[in-house]
Amino acid sequence: MNLIDCHTHTQYSMDSEADAVAMIERAKELGLAAYSITDHCECNCWYPKEHYANTEFFEYFNYSKDFESSVAAVTALKERFDGFNLICGTELGQATHDFEIAEKVAADPRLDFIIASIHQIRNAPDFFYINYRNMTADELHKLLEKYFLEINELCKWGKFDVLGHLTYCGRYMKIRHNIEPDFTPYEDIIYDSLKTLAENGKGIEINTSGLRQGYGSPFPSLKYIKMFREAGGEAISIGSDAHKVKDLGSHIAEGTEIAKLAGFDHVCYFKNRKPNFIKI
């Protein structure tokens, strides 16, 4: 089985201390067919804190510095590890909050690969920080609806390669608050998003962190991976979302089997912003 891990973080992400060289050495040890470093780049906190009038919902700033540090380092490491399929990527967060910054990042010629994610909707904190137990059913519904509408807006913008962890909005509802998220009311929006991606040659990822963290499925689950396939999707990426060396490659084989169950006979990684399909 050809295994890839195309969503990982290193010391150049604010929530990771993993040494980039150690991560690459681990990826080689695992025999990965492709390995991507995709450090965080949040568009809504690109500048230093002083740039923003309202900082209520933000914890960290100046992602422009982190982005440059990561991309410069990985670009150099690609030369050092010539012969290994190392991919220079980024996880582009909240492009919908600042399309000017997002387009600037997307135009960087050093990038092989861009994952687009939404970790927080407009005028709200990251989903990690929300206390869902204090919310009414109507408030939860409105929160999830806004999330999937922003995902839809992101997909229609489309200047990325793969949509990251589609159902991220439910991660902490279940893991931290034992609330089982129900996405069925939003499936028309979800299908439209997936169809938009498929029609434009974009992909989604199977983010296996949910299997590692006790969520019970990847992000998204098999149901929505099948929906992407039914919508005409071809590009399916696999990522552990590892922030530690020990988690690199975690549950990647299971994620690949889930891709097969959804009807895919291949997985996909990106080089020079172009998809490369390999047989499972």
Sequence and secondary structure as in RCSB ss.txt:
>XXXX:A:sequence
MNLIDCHTHTQYSMDSEADAVAMIERAKELGLAAYSITDHCECNCWYPKEHYANTEFFEYFNYSKDFESSVAAVT
ALKERFDGFNLICGTELGQATHDFEIAEKVAADPRLDFIIASIHQIRNAPDFFYINYRNMTADELHKLLEKYFLE
INELCKWGKFDVLGHLTYCGRYMKIRHNIEPDFTPYEDIIYDSLKTLAENGKGIEINTSGLRQGYGSPFPSLKYI
KMFREAGGEAISIGSDAHKVKDLGSHIAEGTEIAKLAGFDHVCYFKNRKPNFIKI
>XXXX:A:secstr
   EE  B  TTSTT    HHHHHHHHHHHT SEEEEEEEEEGGG S GGG S  TT S   HHHHHHHHHHHHH
HHHHHTTTS EEEEEEEE GGG HHHHHHHHT TT SEEEEE SS TTS  GGG  GGGS HHHHHHHHHHHHHH
HHHHHHH  SSEE  TTGGGHHHHHHH      GGGHHHHHHHHHHHHHTT EEEEETHHHHHTSSS BS HHHH
HHHHHTT   EEEE  BSSGGGTTTTHHHHHHHHHHTT SEEEEEETTEEEEEE 
